[in-house]
Amino acid sequence: MAANSSTGSATEPPGLETQWREIDNLNQQQLRAGDSWYLLDKRWYDQWKEYVHTGDQNSSSYPGKIDNTELYEDLDSYHLKERLTENEDFVLVPAEAWHKLLSWYDMMDDQPPLERKVVDLPSTVKVEVYPVEIYLCLSSNLESTVSAHAIHQKIRQHFNVSETAESRLWMRNTDTSSERLRNLNMTVLDTCLSSGMVKYTPTIYTLVIYSDSYQGPPGVCGLTNLGNTCFMNSALQCLSNTPPLTEYFLKNSYLEELNFTNPLGMKGEIAEAYADVIKQMWSGRHYSVVPRVFKTKVGHFASQFLGYQQHDSQELLSFLLDGLHEDLNRVKKKEYIELRDADGRPDQEVAEEAWRNHLRRNDSVIVDTFHGLFKSTLVCPQCNKVSVTFDPFCYLSVPLPVSKERVMEVFYVSLDPTAKPTQYRLIVPKAGRVIDLCTALSQATGIHPSQMAVADVFNHHFYRIYQTDEFLSCILDRDDIFVYQLSSGCVDQDGEEVVMAIYMRERSHYRDYGSGGNSYGTSLFGHPLLISVPRAQCTREDLYQLLLKRLATDTNSQDATDGDQSAGAEPSGKEEEDEDEDEEEEEPASCAQANKRLPGRRRYTERRKKALFTMQAVNSNGTTERGMGETDAQPYIAIDWDPDMKKKYYNENEAEKYIKDQSMDVPHQQTTVQLQECLELFTTVETLEEENPWYCPTCKKHQLATKKLDLWSLPEVLIIHLKRFSYTKYSREKLDTIVEFPLRDLDFSGFLLKKTVNSTEPPCRYDLIAVSNHYGGLRDGHYTSYARNKDNGQWYYFDDSKVTYAREEQIVLFYSTQTLGGCSQIFSLDLKSRCNLGVG
């Protein structure tokens, strides 16, 4: 049995913001050979992150003691489960971070700390999560003859470790301390003498061997998600499967071209870190690589990538290509070059001059592989001055046709308590406001827009209640939008009626004495309500009767009135109910009214019982209680149900039901465009925006000139970035337009101004080799990638550390030119695919 690693009792932790800051800073440190890192259950760590980010010491998300139970096969041997994945099953934290968390939260009894060592490999360092432990029993007559080298070779033979695979021996001195055996010529016993072990005594030694003997196809290798780094993994997989660039690094051609003096570069560090990742991925010895060193280097030189926030794949790709170019720039000293306008000269002459000037300052494998040339034409709207320049590019960022309309799905809640919520599918202006949503719903329901209130419902409470003049762009497609019918229109803050938000809560069976009070704990359930109430009827009794009527269809038709319908009645215990069993009272008028409002309910027995529910003023989250007399711009009232009363009288299944309007049966037709349409839009004449005017040398002032981009020459590998994230003054969205395109033989000849292509230049027909996908919306999402292996021609799907085979019909957008010999081949263009996102 492992020794108890618990500290006995946790020390008083610092504030939540301090906890997060300290642990997050420690997690940024680089791996160093010999250092200790610790495994933490991912679910516990995520719970801790949620807890410290809520900013509430009394939050229900308190993670409790550190618990790694889910990482073990069983709790007797504490053996780690096989094939656990970093950042999916566990996270790694450095020793200092581990000891802080342990001191703050303690650990489950008897669980050992999962300490692992950082090992030094030929091209990287990594945390050895799965060491193989060998227990050796040595007798005294073998002590002077058995060498560590012999033991090492025996272990390699036993586990069929290949000759090319690296392995190392470690001696575990204690449960938490290991020492590498560097001198394999010494006897095992001599090696252990420094630890104070006694000669001539049969001793059990623990040795740990590291061996990465996995053999697989080169390049078919996953990348571990270090925490929201799927965007980086996706971009790396696309570049890894770009043949000319990968061959350049695998052949060590980069070593002769590292530029350590370029002030625009990263002293060669980005190129070397990228080379290490590529060599590991194409060694065929890893099914997954941890790109921690690479990520650290990227964050060091580009602060926007520090930490573990989600980013745009294309943004990372742009930085990486630029960083590799400057680190490998063959131009050691860049000369100043004054650019000239065309001034009526032939395009061919101006383009050749521009490319020569570009190569005088920029000459690298990135330029060789990815750079092409634009022709940019600007026309002054006042004097008609035409300015022509030729500019290099590394990728094409092409726009998608933007629809002016948007489809939204909402739930409509009628005033009629017998009517179920109805789900509608509406077409609204994309740049519209909430009032436009209400107007569209009004056409379907016949209710005036002024009698509607719109809210975003999340986790049984109102995440946001919208004003009618707010833009619809702040509502995401995934949001649960409820529209409530109000009893009168135009409810003003100082008007005759007030809009109240109503939450449903269930009390626990037991009182909470731990926080110094004796109140019951509560939890939200069901759908909240928005109701308009005359200010004159905002008494507790009037509200109770109004809510009783609104909940008519959610309460059981039988025995629902077995209670005193007086709002002032307080819940009583079982003994109090029994004592009142024989007391007969006259039925209150309010109770008689309630009987009429709830058809099918049993008539009251003329005895006093407790109310169905009580009411409490709360905050917008439905948690902190407030005084019923407190005023607020938006009152929030909680209906608190006793568990027994809720079980007996509230029909939760019935309350969750809704009906679908016929508009929901009309399938949502996504817009479909051809890639060629996006390219045509890219080359369309546009007028410059006010924020980016052009200075006309003739008019001597800034003008909103017209601008047209054309393609002059294309690179060997063409990166196409579909601009799916749309940003305007009024909206931010991700476009879900389907883009259709050929996987082979993509012909750019119709877009190229330069019509003559000699044998030394890339052709204008391209085959697809890789794609970076994005799933989700603006706030979050996940990146994956497809890529075609350069060695076997097979397509693979890369999802962080997981790699699977892929079919061609699944694929979308990262093009490479065909070989010259393949230009004349004709390929079928039948294969189509939906494109979520190009590179970015």
Secondary structure, DSSP 8 states (H G I E B T S, - for coil): -------SS------HHHHHHHHHHHTTS---TT-EEEEEEHHHHHHHHHHHHHT-TT-TT---SB--GGGBS-TTT--B-TT--BTTTEEEEEHHHHHHHHHHH-B-TT----EEEEEE-SS-EEE-SS-EEEEEEE-GGGTTT-BHHHHHHHHHHHTT--TTS-EEEEEE-SSS-EEE---TTSBHHHHHGGGT--TTS-EEEEEEEEE------TT--EE---SS-HHHHHHHHHHHT-HHHHHHHHTTGGGGT--SS-TTS-TTHHHHHHHHHHHHHTSSS-SEE--HHHHHHHHHH-GGGSTT----HHHHHHHHHHHHHHHT-S-SS---------TT--HHHHHHHHHHHHHHH--SHHHHHH-EEEEEEEE-TTT--EEEEEEEESSEEEE----SEEEEEEEEE-S-TTS--EEEEEEEETT-BHHHHHHHHHHHH---GGGEEEEEEETTEEEEE--TTSBGGGS-TTS-EEEEE-SSS---TTSSEEEEEEEEEEEEEEEE-TTSS-EEEEEEEEEEEEEEEEGGG-SHHHHHHHHHHHTGGGB-SSSTT-S---TT-----HHHHHHGGG------HHHHHHHHHSTT-----SS----S-EEEEE-TTS-SEE-TT---SS-EEEEEE-HHHHHHHB-HHHHT--EE-GGGGS-----EEEHHHHHHHHTS-EE--TTS-EEETTTTEEE--EEEEEEEE--SEE-EEEE-EEE-SS-EEE---EEE--SS-EE-TTTBS-----TTS--SEEEE-EEEEEES-SS--EEEEEEE-TTT--EEEEETTEEEE--GGG----EEE--GGGTT-----------S-S--
